[in-house]
Amino acid sequence: MEKIKVALCDDMRYLCQYFEILINREEDMEVVGISDNAEECLKLSEEKKPDVILLDIQMNTDDDGIIILEKLLQQNPDIKVIMLTIHEEDELIFRSLSLGACDYMLK
């Protein structure tokens, strides 16, 4: 069985490590890479071709994740992007969803 490849893109390193542990415990999933900024996330996506990316809305700037979301989807239209955020009622969530994110998850 082929595993679901997951990339983690968030500037909170401990959160990425936590997700990595949880995901790698699953038989059908594996973390293929971690990045903590937008540029590295784009490079990671290009090189590893993940099926799913957990992408922080706010890395170095308030909307880094949203800015690269379109580029990620251009690189791989089939990729599923789940946005990570600390805000529940944030217009950034709606922007993300309207640009093609599949869902969002509160940190």
SVG drawing of the C-alpha trace seen along z (x, -y; Angstrom):
<svg xmlns="http://www.w3.org/2000/svg" viewBox="-15 -40 29 42">
<polyline fill="none" stroke="black" stroke-width="0.4" points="0.0,0.0 1.3,-3.4 1.5,-5.9 0.0,-9.4 2.9,-11.8 2.5,-14.8 4.6,-18.0 4.6,-20.2 5.2,-24.0 5.0,-26.0 7.5,-28.2 6.5,-26.6 9.1,-23.8 7.7,-22.0 4.3,-21.8 5.8,-20.3 7.6,-17.7 4.3,-16.9 2.5,-16.4 5.3,-14.4 5.1,-11.9 1.3,-11.6 1.4,-11.2 4.2,-8.8 2.4,-6.5 -0.2,-5.9 0.4,-3.0 -0.9,-4.8 0.8,-8.1 4.4,-9.5 5.9,-13.0 8.2,-13.6 9.6,-17.0 9.3,-20.0 9.9,-23.6 9.6,-26.8 9.3,-29.4 7.5,-30.0 10.5,-29.6 11.5,-26.3 7.9,-25.1 7.7,-25.7 11.0,-23.9 9.9,-21.0 6.7,-20.7 8.5,-20.8 11.1,-18.1 9.0,-15.7 5.6,-16.0 3.5,-15.6 -0.2,-14.6 -1.1,-16.8 0.5,-20.0 -0.3,-21.3 0.5,-25.0 0.7,-27.8 -1.2,-30.9 1.3,-33.1 5.0,-32.3 7.4,-35.2 4.6,-37.5 0.8,-37.6 -0.1,-35.9 3.0,-33.9 0.9,-30.8 -1.8,-32.4 0.7,-34.0 2.3,-30.7 -0.9,-28.7 -1.6,-29.6 2.0,-28.7 1.7,-25.4 -1.5,-24.6 0.1,-25.7 3.0,-23.3 0.6,-20.4 -3.1,-21.0 -4.0,-17.7 -2.3,-18.6 -4.5,-19.0 -3.6,-22.0 -4.9,-22.3 -4.2,-25.7 -3.0,-26.0 -4.0,-29.0 -4.4,-30.3 -7.4,-32.5 -11.0,-31.2 -12.8,-34.1 -10.2,-35.4 -10.7,-36.7 -7.4,-35.0 -9.1,-31.7 -11.8,-32.7 -9.1,-34.0 -7.3,-30.6 -10.4,-28.7 -11.4,-30.9 -7.9,-30.4 -8.1,-26.6 -7.2,-25.3 -9.2,-22.2 -9.8,-23.0 -8.2,-24.7 -7.3,-23.5 -6.8,-25.5 -3.5,-25.1"/>
</svg>
